[in-house]
Amino acid sequence: MSTAEIKLTANERRKADREAAVAASFREIWPVVQAAGYKPNRALDEVAERHELTRAGVVGILRRLGIYKSAKQIILN
């Protein structure tokens, strides 16, 4: 059985959708912030505000998805 065939509960689906939305927002904002010469905290704050999360919550989601390891290691797939 592939992962595409696994059925998610309603809560798991909401969590996956929220994580995907947070990742998409970060991928959209980070290049603009980086081009302006700022550190990732500004992008993290903006994403947190958009999705009504804390900065730590955003970092946790991005780390779980493998996008953010530290301020110096950001991996945009």
N, C-alpha and C positions, 0 to 999 in steps of 0.2 A: 504494500500500500504506500503510495507516494504521499508527500506532505500536502499536495494539492487536494487529495481525496479525504483528508482528515477534516471532520466537521468540527467547527468551533462553537462554543456556547456563546450566548449573547454577550456576556461580560468579556470573554476572550476576544470576540470580534470588535467590541468597542475599544478595548485596550490596543489591539493591533492597528485599528484605524487611527487612534490618537497618536500612537508612536509613528505611524507613517506620515501623518500630518506634521508632527514636530520635526521629523527628519527633512521633509520637503521644505518647510519654512527655513530651517537652518541652511540647507543647501542653496536656497534662494538668497538669503541675507548675507551669508558669510563672505562671498566674493566681493560684495560691495563694501563691507566693513574692512576687509583685508586691503582692498585697493586704496581706501582712505588712510591706511596706515595704523589702524586701531587693532587692539588685541581682541580675542574672541569674546570677552565678557560683554561687550556691547551687543554682539549678535545674540548671545545667550539671554541677555536681559530682554531684548526685543521679542525673541521667540517665547520666552516665559510669559511676557505680558500678553501676547497674542492668544496663547492657549491657556491662560489663567493657571500657570504653574509657577513654582519657584525655580530659580536658576539651578539649584541642586537637582530638582526633578528633571529639568531638561538635560543636564549633564548625565544623569543616570540613564535616561532613555537613549541618548546618543552613544554612551559607552556600551550599553547592552546591544545596540545595533552595529557597533564597531566603527562608528563615524568619528568619535572623539576619544582620544586617549589622554591627552593633556593639552595645555595651551599651545604647545609646540608641535603636537602630533595630531593633526586633523586630516582625516582621510575622507574625501568626497568621492564616492564611487560613481 
